[in-house]
Amino acid sequence: MYESKHNWNDAMNAEIITIGNELVSGSVIDTNSSFLAERLLSIGIEVTRITSVGDNELDITDSLESALQRSEVILITGGLGPTPDDITAEVAAKTLGRELVINEEALDWVKGFFKKLGLEMSPNNEKQALIPERTELIMNPTGTACGFLAREKDKLVFFLPGVPRELVRMTDESILPILQREKGEGFQFKTTTLKVFGLGESKIAELIKDVVQKCESVRIGFLPNYPENYIKITAKGLDYEETSTIVSTIEEEITKQLGDYIFGRDDQTLEGVVGDLLRENRDTIAVAESCTGGLISHRLTNVPGSSDYMMRGIVAYSNQAKTDLLNIPASLIDESGAVSSKVAEKMAQGVRELGKTTLGLAVTGIAGPGGGTPDKPVGLVFISLSDKKETVLKGYNFPGNRAQIRLAASHAALDLVRRYYLK
């Protein structure tokens, strides 16, 4: 059994409250919570609850009062701007029983921010210097909304702006150092994410169920991210060495069960992994695309340094383009159809010869929503990879809408290249 010696409940816990009508209406996606949760876990603080509320005094008050009853660290984002609906500081003062006063340091900062930009400060921006008394100012190096820390008995309550780029920098430069000092040594968390392509979530769970059952005090989570699936391993220990050992042991056991279906970990991407393999083998590639419309080429060239191996990308969307650009015989297209195994193979061979590359990769298919037939339904995709010795072909029937089919096809094409080097 792969056990951590420590109970998860022993860790310092935190709660996040995000404020804004745009969040609860669905107009804006909350990225701040996931960022904060990951950052806090990296220093041994576990987020146990995330709440979103609108710019409403009653809802903000209720959320803050509830959080003070159960959480040691509370992070509240949003509502620190200059407009009438920005009421977080005012509500915080009322809820915590403190006066709302002009903070001269914050006011100087706001004035200086506008002066540096050569702009005249609007009178309503003075509102951003109204901060509850007996709080610690947290400077905002990229905006006008300073944050503040309120110490309420043994609780730490952080109030931060909701603009992601401002929050990110304030978190890394101010919030985390404060929390690390307050927390002391404590527990450390280690998280690794294994990335899988080619297996569904239920199949993955079935294959690694024995490993999961042995990890009662280590968290293993399943995160679908179409068309990939992630396995997130999180362990807790007194130091980095202990947690790293636990995670590495579990990772090895999962890898034994899933094998080559795991293409990467943590921040790795499939196109990045493919690029590394091409570079390591000093190989080059050319790509011919039909239904993916340049998506594979886009992904490959999105990797820094991809000019080392990515030589050519051709979008041969129409039948005429396949003939003109890739030398596919019109008679073959008439006989087999543009979406066929034979045309896919000829596309891969043709683009490799034209590009004078080690590999030629080609995709042709029906992304929909129209164009399908009983013999060739929407989602039918042929992918071919060619080198000087042979040409391999894979056929798929991908489910989903047009965007999902194109994305899955690009993934399968890149994975075919990856597996070429695993032979």
Secondary structure by P-SEA (a helix, b strand, c coil): cccccccccccccbbbbbbcccccccccccaaaaaaaaaaaaacbbbcccccccccaaaaaaaaaaaaacccbbbbbccccccccccaaaaaaaaacccccccaaaaaaaaaaaaaacccccccccccccccccbbbbbbccccccccccccccbbbbbbbccaaaaaaaaaccaaaaaaaaacccbbbbbbbbbbccccaaaaaaaaaaaaaacccbbbbbbbcccbbbbbbbbbcccaaaaaaaaaaaaaaaaaaacccccccccccaaaaaaaaaaaacccbbbbbccccaaaaaaaacccccccccccccccccaaaaaacccccaaaaaacccccaaaaaaaaaaaaaaacccbbbbcccccccccccccccccbbbbbbbcccbbbbbbbbccccaaaaaaaaaaaaaaaaaaaaac
